[in-house]
């Protein structure tokens, strides 16, 4: 793996030594686990020819951003709560969440994540899964998530809930027909009812009310302006103060770093909001550096309200060239590229960039999204993968990750994250 800060200068100051000491763990952790795919040798898995241009573009952009950060970060570590998403409890799984064997597997997976040293776990409870008009099992989902939240707290970890929306391509409960009849008014009412239930019954430490407005709009078919979203967030905060007085859940809102900054600036002005939540996936569209926004936006929102916390409840290296962006916000054919082990060095460098950004810009929480890659990747050259669809590759990747978690195996990426988290 190329780590640019180790090559930047032969003359290293005392502060430079602190910086290198923090990020040197990436090199050592990957090497200790046998290279990019954890396959037992000392070299990363080779990059297939079809992905060479993409790999080079991502590597160049990450290295450039890392150099910029290392030039301004003084090595001071802030009080970041490192977290990750509990993918085995995603509401996209639908009724599988009720299966006793799946619940036990979820507890094992959760325990493995806790062993990394994370201080919090993210649950994705996606609208409209808690709405009875959408599914008669809504009360069962609420009860299940309350139990899972208790299991998280029993491990001494904080609970972070993202209230996103079900995505048709990925959800076992297809919301397409339901979304077709949705109006802004109905969405606002039902979404608030779900939020109130989450606050009352699940009682998370943090609850993000909206985190990617554009993704919501794309899949739900609603055209909601910055003003509409601000009104929803403001109204939700005010109504919760009436309906659930004295609740202790911290409320947040935000957007993807690739979205209009008007969302976060509007949210930053809302009285009663506790934090701004930023998501990070694509690095750049060729014009705007989205990674740089992770440094710029905290400064921006704190200029409106210095007391606001900033968190990143989702982040992963999006395996797409700038020229490939502009389509659906969630494209299975692009996301499935993640499954291959040759990406591991870049995934590690992305986590490293997030960590440095978090310390430099004083983030409250950082949560890498695809936690399954802490346990297993797929080998691009595995002949049994030939001809599999995106869905089948995903299923295979999650199955292998789940088996690895149960067996106590981890990837080099997990070792990198453990070292990043370590005090």
PyMOL commands that set and color helices and strands:
alter all, ss='L'
color gray80, all
select helices_A, chain A and resi 4-6+14-32+49-72+87-89+91-98+100-115+138-154+176-180+184-202+213-220+226-243+262-268+290-304+322-324+332-339+341-361+371-374+383-385+390-407+412-421
alter helices_A, ss='H'
color red, helices_A
select strands_A, chain A and resi 81-85+120-124+158-162+206-208+250-256+275-280+309-315+365-368
alter strands_A, ss='S'
color yellow, strands_A
deselect
rebuild
show_as cartoon
